[in-house]
Structure formats: C-alpha cells, structure tokens
C-alpha cells in the first residue's frame, strides 16, 4: 500500500494514491517523475470589464497573431449592468506593458481587441496574470500512484481541452480499477497509462 502523512500529524493508508493536485503536484514530485515543460512565451491576462452596451449573453473568441482573446458574458451588477470577463493571451512583453497601463488606456487596449460592438470598456477589479506553459510528465504512474489531470499534463488554457483531458483521465482510471482485486497493482496502473498517455501527448 501507500501511506500519506497529513499536516495534522495523522496519516492515511490505501492501496492506490491518485495524484490530482495540479501542475505542482507534491505526489508527482515525491515519486521523482520527470517533467517536460514548454514555455509558450505568452502571459494570460484575466479580469472583468464593464462596457456600454449589453452582451446579450454572447461570448466572443478571437484568434489574434499573438494569441487568443476571449470575452465571456457575466451577470451585471447595479453598479455595472453590462459586465464581461476577459481571457487574453498575449506575447510576454506586450502583456507586461498592458498590465502596467492605467485603467483608461488598459480599457482601450481591451476594446481594440474586442471591436466596438460593446462600446467603451472600463476595467473592473483586479487584473490577474499567469505565465502560459505546457507540461507533460515522463510517466503517469509510479508504485501505487496514478497521476490525473494537471498533475500529469497541462496545456494552453484557451485550447479549452485541459478539463476534458482530466475527465478522460478519471474515467480511464475508474475503468482500470473497477473490479481489480488490487487497484494499485502494476498491471492495473500500466493499463491506465496505456489508455491515457497517448491522448495527453496528442
């Protein structure tokens, strides 16, 4: 089996540990599984914007030369009746410069990418940013360990496939362990890895 020590001092024992703790997976690191990273040279910018005209519950996604840009409708507030989220992938240097802009200039840059259909754009709240990179691991399994989701692979968020990959991992792992006398047996974990690693690589 495997034993996991908790911060509380207690421990849990099981026949299989599923590492589903994201890209910085402690279980993957404890197992010493090598990782391959690819830097997209982009930063993802996320935030909310108020706009003059209603969005009519329509989303917009543009594939621009430096990366995708999305406007996602949100429910308005009394203060901002027309509200959207933005997810903006941009070349690192341009993104860093945009993040330093005062609100008015930052809003103009967003409006320039969205087009004029929503009118004047005003940033609302905090600007979040994340370096964008890909991650893939050398193997999805180790002794009594199976990695799923972002613990095993990470891709560009605008591709919209990361969550789907994680769901397929969970389904394949469930299929591999259901009915197995020992869910952490090497042959069970090998079956899971054969089912999932090619899809993750693709």
Phi and psi restraints in degrees (value plus and minus 20) as a CYANA .aco file:
   2 UNK   PHI    -154.2  -114.2
   2 UNK   PSI     125.1   165.1
   3 UNK   PHI    -142.7  -102.7
   3 UNK   PSI     111.5   151.5
   4 UNK   PHI    -132.2   -92.2
   4 UNK   PSI     104.1   144.1
   5 UNK   PHI    -107.7   -67.7
   5 UNK   PSI     108.5   148.5
   6 UNK   PHI    -113.3   -73.3
   6 UNK   PSI     139.6   179.6
   7 UNK   PHI     -80.5   -40.5
   7 UNK   PSI     -45.1    -5.1
   8 UNK   PHI     -95.2   -55.2
   8 UNK   PSI     -30.0    10.0
   9 UNK   PHI      80.2   120.2
   9 UNK   PSI     -37.9     2.1
  10 UNK   PHI     -97.9   -57.9
  10 UNK   PSI     149.4   189.4
  11 UNK   PHI    -159.8  -119.8
  11 UNK   PSI     138.1   178.1
  12 UNK   PHI    -143.6  -103.6
  12 UNK   PSI     114.5   154.5
  13 UNK   PHI    -133.5   -93.5
  13 UNK   PSI     126.1   166.1
  14 UNK   PHI    -177.1  -137.1
  14 UNK   PSI     150.7   190.7
  15 UNK   PHI    -110.0   -70.0
  15 UNK   PSI     -34.9     5.1
  16 UNK   PHI    -167.9  -127.9
  16 UNK   PSI     113.9   153.9
  17 UNK   PHI    -127.0   -87.0
  17 UNK   PSI     107.7   147.7
  18 UNK   PHI    -124.3   -84.3
  18 UNK   PSI      95.4   135.4
  19 UNK   PHI    -105.8   -65.8
  19 UNK   PSI      87.7   127.7
  20 UNK   PHI    -153.4  -113.4
  20 UNK   PSI      19.9    59.9
  21 UNK   PHI    -122.2   -82.2
  21 UNK   PSI       0.4    40.4
  22 UNK   PHI      69.8   109.8
  22 UNK   PSI    -194.1  -154.1
  23 UNK   PHI     -81.1   -41.1
  23 UNK   PSI     -49.7    -9.7
  24 UNK   PHI    -115.4   -75.4
  24 UNK   PSI      12.8    52.8
  25 UNK   PHI     -65.0   -25.0
  25 UNK   PSI      92.8   132.8
  26 UNK   PHI     -83.7   -43.7
  26 UNK   PSI     -55.0   -15.0
  27 UNK   PHI     -88.4   -48.4
  27 UNK   PSI     -57.0   -17.0
  28 UNK   PHI     -84.2   -44.2
  28 UNK   PSI     -63.5   -23.5
  29 UNK   PHI     -86.9   -46.9
  29 UNK   PSI     -59.7   -19.7
  30 UNK   PHI     -82.8   -42.8
  30 UNK   PSI     -53.0   -13.0
  31 UNK   PHI    -100.0   -60.0
  31 UNK   PSI     -29.4    10.6
  32 UNK   PHI      50.8    90.8
  32 UNK   PSI       8.8    48.8
  33 UNK   PHI     -98.8   -58.8
  33 UNK   PSI     102.2   142.2
  34 UNK   PHI     -86.0   -46.0
  34 UNK   PSI     130.3   170.3
  35 UNK   PHI    -141.2  -101.2
  35 UNK   PSI     126.1   166.1
  36 UNK   PHI    -134.1   -94.1
  36 UNK   PSI     107.8   147.8
  37 UNK   PHI    -134.9   -94.9
  37 UNK   PSI     126.9   166.9
  38 UNK   PHI    -152.1  -112.1
  38 UNK   PSI     101.8   141.8
  39 UNK   PHI    -106.9   -66.9
  39 UNK   PSI     101.8   141.8
  40 UNK   PHI     -95.4   -55.4
  40 UNK   PSI     -30.0    10.0
  41 UNK   PHI      50.5    90.5
  41 UNK   PSI       2.4    42.4
  42 UNK   PHI    -148.2  -108.2
  42 UNK   PSI     139.6   179.6
  43 UNK   PHI    -140.3  -100.3
  43 UNK   PSI     117.7   157.7
  44 UNK   PHI    -113.2   -73.2
  44 UNK   PSI     106.9   146.9
  45 UNK   PHI    -129.9   -89.9
  45 UNK   PSI     110.5   150.5
  46 UNK   PHI    -150.3  -110.3
  46 UNK   PSI     119.4   159.4
  47 UNK   PHI    -197.9  -157.9
  47 UNK   PSI    -195.4  -155.4
  48 UNK   PHI    -135.0   -95.0
  48 UNK   PSI     129.4   169.4
  49 UNK   PHI    -156.3  -116.3
  49 UNK   PSI     122.9   162.9
  50 UNK   PHI    -115.2   -75.2
  50 UNK   PSI     128.0   168.0
  51 UNK   PHI    -159.8  -119.8
  51 UNK   PSI     139.3   179.3
  52 UNK   PHI     -85.1   -45.1
  52 UNK   PSI     -63.9   -23.9
  53 UNK   PHI    -124.9   -84.9
  53 UNK   PSI     132.8   172.8
  54 UNK   PHI     -87.8   -47.8
  54 UNK   PSI     130.8   170.8
  55 UNK   PHI    -109.2   -69.2
  55 UNK   PSI     -31.3     8.7
  56 UNK   PHI      33.1    73.1
  56 UNK   PSI      15.9    55.9
  57 UNK   PHI      38.5    78.5
  57 UNK   PSI       8.8    48.8
  58 UNK   PHI    -124.7   -84.7
  58 UNK   PSI     115.8   155.8
  59 UNK   PHI    -118.2   -78.2
  59 UNK   PSI     139.9   179.9
  60 UNK   PHI    -155.3  -115.3
  60 UNK   PSI     113.3   153.3
  61 UNK   PHI    -152.9  -112.9
  61 UNK   PSI     106.7   146.7
  62 UNK   PHI    -138.2   -98.2
  62 UNK   PSI     118.8   158.8
  63 UNK   PHI    -124.1   -84.1
  63 UNK   PSI      74.6   114.6
  64 UNK   PHI    -111.9   -71.9
  64 UNK   PSI     143.8   183.8
  65 UNK   PHI     -74.4   -34.4
  65 UNK   PSI     -56.4   -16.4
  66 UNK   PHI    -115.0   -75.0
  66 UNK   PSI     -18.6    21.4
  67 UNK   PHI     121.4   161.4
  67 UNK   PSI     143.7   183.7
  68 UNK   PHI     -88.8   -48.8
  68 UNK   PSI     132.9   172.9
  69 UNK   PHI    -154.7  -114.7
  69 UNK   PSI     109.3   149.3
  70 UNK   PHI    -148.1  -108.1
  70 UNK   PSI     120.8   160.8
  71 UNK   PHI    -136.2   -96.2
  71 UNK   PSI     102.7   142.7
  72 UNK   PHI    -139.5   -99.5
  72 UNK   PSI     103.6   143.6
  73 UNK   PHI     -84.1   -44.1
  73 UNK   PSI     119.9   159.9
  74 UNK   PHI    -144.9  -104.9
  74 UNK   PSI     141.1   181.1
  75 UNK   PHI     -94.0   -54.0
  75 UNK   PSI     112.8   152.8
  76 UNK   PHI     -91.6   -51.6
  76 UNK   PSI     150.7   190.7
  77 UNK   PHI    -142.6  -102.6
  77 UNK   PSI     147.4   187.4
  78 UNK   PHI     -76.1   -36.1
  78 UNK   PSI     -57.5   -17.5
  79 UNK   PHI     -95.3   -55.3
  79 UNK   PSI     -55.4   -15.4
  80 UNK   PHI    -150.9  -110.9
  80 UNK   PSI      65.5   105.5
  81 UNK   PHI     -86.8   -46.8
  81 UNK   PSI     -44.6    -4.6
  82 UNK   PHI    -136.4   -96.4
  82 UNK   PSI      87.9   127.9
  83 UNK   PHI    -154.7  -114.7
  83 UNK   PSI     120.6   160.6
  84 UNK   PHI    -161.1  -121.1
  84 UNK   PSI     137.3   177.3
  85 UNK   PHI    -116.1   -76.1
  85 UNK   PSI     130.0   170.0
  86 UNK   PHI    -140.5  -100.5
  86 UNK   PSI     124.9   164.9
  87 UNK   PHI    -149.4  -109.4
  87 UNK   PSI      91.7   131.7
  88 UNK   PHI    -145.1  -105.1
  88 UNK   PSI      95.9   135.9
  89 UNK   PHI    -118.8   -78.8
  89 UNK   PSI     107.2   147.2
  90 UNK   PHI    -163.0  -123.0
  90 UNK   PSI     132.3   172.3
  91 UNK   PHI     -73.3   -33.3
  91 UNK   PSI     119.1   159.1
  92 UNK   PHI     -70.6   -30.6
  92 UNK   PSI     -69.0   -29.0
  93 UNK   PHI     -84.0   -44.0
  93 UNK   PSI     -61.4   -21.4
  94 UNK   PHI     -88.8   -48.8
  94 UNK   PSI     -61.3   -21.3
  95 UNK   PHI     -82.5   -42.5
  95 UNK   PSI     -64.1   -24.1
  96 UNK   PHI     -82.5   -42.5
  96 UNK   PSI     -59.3   -19.3
  97 UNK   PHI     -87.4   -47.4
  97 UNK   PSI     -61.2   -21.2
  98 UNK   PHI     -83.4   -43.4
  98 UNK   PSI     -59.5   -19.5
  99 UNK   PHI     -85.5   -45.5
  99 UNK   PSI     -44.3    -4.3
 100 UNK   PHI    -105.6   -65.6
 100 UNK   PSI     -30.0    10.0
 101 UNK   PHI     -87.1   -47.1
 101 UNK   PSI     128.9   168.9
 102 UNK   PHI     -86.0   -46.0
 102 UNK   PSI     140.7   180.7
 103 UNK   PHI     -71.5   -31.5
 103 UNK   PSI     -64.4   -24.4
 104 UNK   PHI     -83.3   -43.3
 104 UNK   PSI     -65.8   -25.8
 105 UNK   PHI     -89.4   -49.4
 105 UNK   PSI     -57.7   -17.7
 106 UNK   PHI     -82.2   -42.2
 106 UNK   PSI     -63.8   -23.8
 107 UNK   PHI     -80.7   -40.7
 107 UNK   PSI     -58.5   -18.5
 108 UNK   PHI     -85.0   -45.0
 108 UNK   PSI     -59.1   -19.1
 109 UNK   PHI     -84.6   -44.6
 109 UNK   PSI     -58.8   -18.8
 110 UNK   PHI     -87.2   -47.2
 110 UNK   PSI     -66.3   -26.3
 111 UNK   PHI     -81.7   -41.7
 111 UNK   PSI     -56.3   -16.3
 112 UNK   PHI     -81.9   -41.9
 112 UNK   PSI     -57.2   -17.2
 113 UNK   PHI     -97.5   -57.5
 113 UNK   PSI     -55.3   -15.3
 114 UNK   PHI     -96.1   -56.1
 114 UNK   PSI     -46.6    -6.6
 115 UNK   PHI      73.1   113.1
 115 UNK   PSI     158.2   198.2
 116 UNK   PHI    -113.4   -73.4
 116 UNK   PSI     -15.2    24.8
 117 UNK   PHI     -85.5   -45.5
 117 UNK   PSI     -40.3    -0.3
 118 UNK   PHI    -124.7   -84.7
 118 UNK   PSI     -15.5    24.5
 119 UNK   PHI      55.4    95.4
 119 UNK   PSI    -174.9  -134.9
 120 UNK   PHI     -85.8   -45.8
 120 UNK   PSI     120.4   160.4
 121 UNK   PHI    -136.1   -96.1
 121 UNK   PSI     113.6   153.6
 122 UNK   PHI    -147.3  -107.3
 122 UNK   PSI     102.7   142.7
 123 UNK   PHI     -82.0   -42.0
 123 UNK   PSI     123.7   163.7
 124 UNK   PHI    -146.6  -106.6
 124 UNK   PSI     104.9   144.9
 125 UNK   PHI      56.6    96.6
 125 UNK   PSI    -180.9  -140.9
 126 UNK   PHI     -97.1   -57.1
 126 UNK   PSI     129.4   169.4
 127 UNK   PHI    -118.0   -78.0
 127 UNK   PSI     102.3   142.3
 128 UNK   PHI    -123.6   -83.6
 128 UNK   PSI     125.9   165.9
 129 UNK   PHI    -164.0  -124.0
 129 UNK   PSI     128.5   168.5
 130 UNK   PHI    -162.5  -122.5
 130 UNK   PSI     114.2   154.2
 131 UNK   PHI     -87.7   -47.7
 131 UNK   PSI     118.9   158.9
 132 UNK   PHI    -122.2   -82.2
 132 UNK   PSI     108.7   148.7
 133 UNK   PHI    -170.5  -130.5
 133 UNK   PSI     144.1   184.1
 134 UNK   PHI    -126.5   -86.5
 134 UNK   PSI     133.3   173.3
 135 UNK   PHI    -160.3  -120.3
 135 UNK   PSI     116.5   156.5
 136 UNK   PHI    -165.3  -125.3
 136 UNK   PSI     124.3   164.3
 137 UNK   PHI    -122.3   -82.3
 137 UNK   PSI     138.0   178.0
 138 UNK   PHI     -85.9   -45.9
 138 UNK   PSI     -52.0   -12.0
 139 UNK   PHI    -172.2  -132.2
 139 UNK   PSI     132.6   172.6
 140 UNK   PHI    -111.3   -71.3
 140 UNK   PSI     -26.7    13.3
 141 UNK   PHI    -155.7  -115.7
 141 UNK   PSI     139.1   179.1
 142 UNK   PHI    -167.5  -127.5
 142 UNK   PSI    -193.7  -153.7
 143 UNK   PHI     -80.1   -40.1
 143 UNK   PSI      94.8   134.8
 144 UNK   PHI      40.3    80.3
 144 UNK   PSI       7.8    47.8
 145 UNK   PHI    -156.3  -116.3
 145 UNK   PSI     112.3   152.3
 146 UNK   PHI    -145.1  -105.1
 146 UNK   PSI     111.4   151.4
 147 UNK   PHI    -117.3   -77.3
 147 UNK   PSI     117.0   157.0
 148 UNK   PHI    -153.3  -113.3
 148 UNK   PSI     138.4   178.4
 149 UNK   PHI      42.1    82.1
 149 UNK   PSI    -163.8  -123.8
 150 UNK   PHI     -85.9   -45.9
 150 UNK   PSI     -33.5     6.5
 151 UNK   PHI     -89.2   -49.2
 151 UNK   PSI     -43.7    -3.7
 152 UNK   PHI    -123.8   -83.8
 152 UNK   PSI     -48.7    -8.7
 153 UNK   PHI    -181.0  -141.0
 153 UNK   PSI     128.8   168.8
 154 UNK   PHI    -163.3  -123.3
 154 UNK   PSI     116.9   156.9
 155 UNK   PHI    -149.9  -109.9
 155 UNK   PSI     156.6   196.6
 156 UNK   PHI     -77.1   -37.1
 156 UNK   PSI     107.3   147.3
 157 UNK   PHI     -83.8   -43.8
 157 UNK   PSI     -49.7    -9.7
 158 UNK   PHI     -90.2   -50.2
 158 UNK   PSI     -39.4     0.6
 159 UNK   PHI     -80.5   -40.5
 159 UNK   PSI     -43.7    -3.7
 160 UNK   PHI      48.8    88.8
 160 UNK   PSI      -2.7    37.3
 161 UNK   PHI    -131.5   -91.5
 161 UNK   PSI     -29.3    10.7
 162 UNK   PHI     -78.7   -38.7
 162 UNK   PSI     -66.2   -26.2
 163 UNK   PHI     -84.8   -44.8
 163 UNK   PSI     -61.2   -21.2
 164 UNK   PHI     -82.1   -42.1
 164 UNK   PSI     -60.9   -20.9
 165 UNK   PHI     -80.5   -40.5
 165 UNK   PSI     -63.1   -23.1
 166 UNK   PHI     -83.1   -43.1
 166 UNK   PSI     -60.9   -20.9
 167 UNK   PHI     -81.4   -41.4
 167 UNK   PSI     -61.6   -21.6
 168 UNK   PHI     -87.4   -47.4
 168 UNK   PSI     -55.1   -15.1
 169 UNK   PHI     -79.5   -39.5
 169 UNK   PSI     -70.4   -30.4
 170 UNK   PHI     -80.8   -40.8
 170 UNK   PSI     -61.8   -21.8
 171 UNK   PHI     -85.1   -45.1
 171 UNK   PSI     -63.1   -23.1
 172 UNK   PHI     -87.1   -47.1
 172 UNK   PSI     -58.2   -18.2
 173 UNK   PHI     -86.2   -46.2
 173 UNK   PSI     -63.0   -23.0
 174 UNK   PHI     -79.4   -39.4
 174 UNK   PSI     -63.7   -23.7
 175 UNK   PHI     -82.4   -42.4
 175 UNK   PSI     -57.5   -17.5
 176 UNK   PHI     -90.4   -50.4
 176 UNK   PSI     -56.1   -16.1
 177 UNK   PHI    -111.2   -71.2
 177 UNK   PSI     -43.1    -3.1
 178 UNK   PHI     -82.2   -42.2
 178 UNK   PSI     105.4   145.4
 179 UNK   PHI      64.3   104.3
 179 UNK   PSI     -26.2    13.8
 180 UNK   PHI     -96.6   -56.6
 180 UNK   PSI     115.9   155.9
 181 UNK   PHI     -81.9   -41.9
 181 UNK   PSI     -56.3   -16.3
 182 UNK   PHI    -152.1  -112.1
 182 UNK   PSI      86.3   126.3
 183 UNK   PHI     -84.9   -44.9
 183 UNK   PSI     -37.3     2.7
 184 UNK   PHI    -123.0   -83.0
 184 UNK   PSI      -8.3    31.7
 185 UNK   PHI     -86.5   -46.5
 185 UNK   PSI     127.5   167.5
 186 UNK   PHI     -74.8   -34.8
 186 UNK   PSI     -59.1   -19.1
 187 UNK   PHI     -89.2   -49.2
 187 UNK   PSI     -51.7   -11.7
 188 UNK   PHI     -88.7   -48.7
 188 UNK   PSI     -65.5   -25.5
 189 UNK   PHI     -87.2   -47.2
 189 UNK   PSI     -56.0   -16.0
 190 UNK   PHI     -84.1   -44.1
 190 UNK   PSI     -58.3   -18.3
 191 UNK   PHI     -84.1   -44.1
 191 UNK   PSI     -61.8   -21.8
 192 UNK   PHI     -81.6   -41.6
 192 UNK   PSI     -68.5   -28.5
 193 UNK   PHI     -82.5   -42.5
 193 UNK   PSI     -61.8   -21.8
 194 UNK   PHI     -80.4   -40.4
 194 UNK   PSI     -54.2   -14.2
 195 UNK   PHI     -95.9   -55.9
 195 UNK   PSI     -50.4   -10.4
 196 UNK   PHI    -130.7   -90.7
 196 UNK   PSI     -53.0   -13.0
 197 UNK   PHI     -81.6   -41.6
 197 UNK   PSI     -61.6   -21.6
 198 UNK   PHI     -80.1   -40.1
 198 UNK   PSI     -59.7   -19.7
 199 UNK   PHI     -85.1   -45.1
 199 UNK   PSI     -61.7   -21.7
 200 UNK   PHI     -83.9   -43.9
 200 UNK   PSI     -60.8   -20.8
 201 UNK   PHI     -84.8   -44.8
 201 UNK   PSI     -60.8   -20.8
